[in-house]
């Protein structure tokens, strides 16, 4: 179904079944889509700023270049979603499932991802300044070269994560699981919550890793 010419701004359509629907480029700002079924829908380039997407089902949904500034995605199911270059600045995503999602180049500055599942997610090129990843799962996630300055990572699960060349300057790693994480060439200057010795004992580091 093709709905990309509809005007849905500020609409209230909670629990709507929009599976496989084409909503490319649609203006959905301030729309209530709580618990909606948007699996495999096309929302590429859609405007979803401040939208209510709590507990929505977005598995495999296309959201590349979409704007979700200050959107509420708490508890949403988004495994394998395409969020390439999407703008999620300030979005509330506590407990969201983004397993194996593609977030390459996405803007997540200041987003709340506490307790989120980002296992095997692709985050290279993403903007993660000040993001809240406390107690989030990032097992096998790809974070090579990302800037995590001022991010919260306490209690995060980072086992086997690819973080070579990442900037973790001054980050709190208290309770974080770094078992097998690749931190070769990473900047760990000023990190706290774990000592250099503790990190070296479980993670992969090299002569370029800065403590």
C-alpha positions in Angstrom: 0.0 0.0 0.0 1.3 3.4 -0.9 0.4 6.2 1.5 3.3 8.6 0.8 1.1 11.5 -0.2 -1.1 11.5 2.9 -0.8 14.3 5.5 -0.6 12.5 8.9 1.0 15.2 11.0 -0.3 15.2 14.6 -2.6 12.2 13.7 -3.5 9.7 16.5 -3.3 6.2 15.1 -2.1 4.0 18.0 -1.9 0.2 17.3 -2.3 0.9 13.6 -1.4 -2.0 11.2 0.9 -0.3 8.6 3.1 -3.4 7.8 4.8 -3.1 4.4 3.2 0.3 3.8 5.0 2.9 1.7 5.3 6.1 3.8 8.5 7.4 2.2 9.0 11.1 2.9 5.7 11.5 4.8 5.3 14.1 7.5 4.5 12.3 10.7 5.7 14.9 13.2 4.0 14.7 16.6 2.0 11.7 15.4 0.9 9.0 17.9 2.0 5.6 16.6 2.3 3.9 19.9 2.3 0.1 19.6 1.8 0.4 15.8 2.9 -2.4 13.4 5.3 -0.8 11.0 7.3 -4.0 10.2 9.1 -3.7 6.8 7.4 -0.4 6.1 9.2 2.2 4.0 9.7 5.4 6.1 12.8 6.5 4.3 13.2 10.3 4.6 10.0 10.5 6.7 9.7 13.3 9.3 9.0 11.7 12.7 10.2 14.4 15.1 8.5 14.1 18.5 6.4 11.2 17.3 5.2 8.7 19.9 6.5 5.3 18.8 6.5 3.6 22.2 6.4 -0.2 21.8 6.0 0.1 18.0 7.1 -2.9 15.9 9.7 -1.7 13.3 11.5 -4.9 12.4 13.3 -4.5 9.1 11.7 -1.0 8.6 13.4 1.4 6.2 14.2 4.6 8.1 17.3 5.8 6.3 17.6 9.7 6.3 14.4 9.9 8.5 14.3 12.5 11.2 13.3 11.3 14.7 14.4 14.2 16.8 13.0 14.0 20.3 10.9 11.0 19.3 9.8 8.5 21.9 10.9 5.0 20.9 11.0 3.5 24.3 10.5 -0.3 24.1 10.2 -0.3 20.3 11.2 -3.5 18.4 13.6 -2.4 15.6 15.8 -5.4 14.8 17.5 -5.1 11.4 16.0 -1.7 10.9 17.7 0.6 8.3 18.6 3.8 10.1 21.5 4.9 7.9 22.1 8.7 8.3 18.8 9.0 10.3 18.6 11.9 12.8 17.8 10.5 16.3 19.1 13.4 18.3 17.6 13.5 21.7 15.3 10.5 21.0 14.1 8.5 24.0 15.0 4.9 23.3 15.3 3.2 26.7 14.9 -0.6 26.2 14.6 -0.4 22.4 15.6 -3.4 20.4 18.0 -2.4 17.7 19.6 -5.8 17.3 21.6 -6.0 14.0 20.2 -2.6 13.0 22.2 -0.4 10.5 22.9 2.9 12.1 25.8 4.0 9.9 26.2 7.8 10.0 23.1 8.2 12.2 23.0 11.2 14.6 22.4 9.9 18.1 23.8 12.8 20.0 22.2 13.0 23.5 19.9 10.1 22.8 18.7 7.9 25.7 19.5 4.3 24.9 19.7 3.0 28.5 19.2 -0.8 28.5 18.8 -0.9 24.8 19.7 -4.0 22.7 22.3 -3.0 20.1 23.9 -6.4 19.7 25.6 -6.8 16.3 24.4 -3.3 15.3 26.5 -1.3 12.8 27.4 2.1 14.3 30.4 3.2 12.4 30.3 6.8 11.4 27.5 7.4 13.9 27.4 10.6 16.1 27.3 9.3 19.7 28.4 12.3 21.8 26.7 12.3 25.1 24.5 9.3 24.3 23.2 7.3 27.3 24.2 3.6 26.8 24.2 2.6 30.4 23.4 -1.1 30.8 22.9 -1.4 27.0 23.9 -4.5 25.1 26.5 -3.8 22.4 27.8 -7.3 22.1 29.5 -7.8 18.6 28.5 -4.2 17.7 30.7 -2.3 15.3 31.9 1.0 16.7 35.2 1.4 15.1 36.4 5.1 15.0 33.3 6.5 16.8 33.4 9.4 19.2 31.9 8.5 22.5 33.1 11.5 24.5 30.6 12.2 27.4 28.7 9.0 26.6 27.4 6.9 29.5 28.6 3.3 29.3 28.4 2.1 32.9 27.1 -1.4 33.1 27.2 -1.7 29.3 27.8 -5.1 27.7 30.6 -4.6 25.1 31.8 -8.2 24.7 33.5 -8.7 21.3 32.5 -5.2 20.2 34.6 -3.7 17.4 35.9 -0.4 18.9 39.3 0.0 17.3 40.2 3.7 17.0 37.2 4.8 19.1 37.4 7.9 21.3 36.3 7.1 24.9 38.0 10.0 26.5 36.8 10.4 30.1 34.0 7.8 29.8 32.6 6.0 32.9 33.2 2.2 32.4 32.1 1.2 35.8 30.6 -2.3 35.6 31.0 -2.5 31.8 31.8 -5.9 30.3 34.7 -5.5 27.9 35.5 -9.2 27.5 37.1 -9.6 24.0 36.3 -6.0 23.0 38.7 -4.7 20.3 40.2 -1.5 21.7 43.2 -1.4 19.4 44.2 2.3 18.7 41.3 3.5 21.0 41.6 6.6 23.1 41.0 5.6 26.7 42.6 8.6 28.3 40.8 9.6 31.5 38.3 6.7 31.5 37.2 5.8 35.0 35.3 2.9 36.7 37.9 0.4 35.5 41.7 0.5 35.8 44.1 0.2 32.9 45.1 -3.2 34.3 41.5 -4.4 34.4 40.9 -3.3 30.8 44.1 -4.9 29.5 43.2 -8.2 31.2 40.0 -8.7 29.2 40.1 -6.5 26.1 42.3 -6.4 23.0 44.7 -3.4 23.1 47.9 -2.6 21.3 50.7 0.0 21.3 48.4 2.6 19.8 45.8 2.3 22.6 46.1 5.4 24.8 45.5 5.2 28.5 
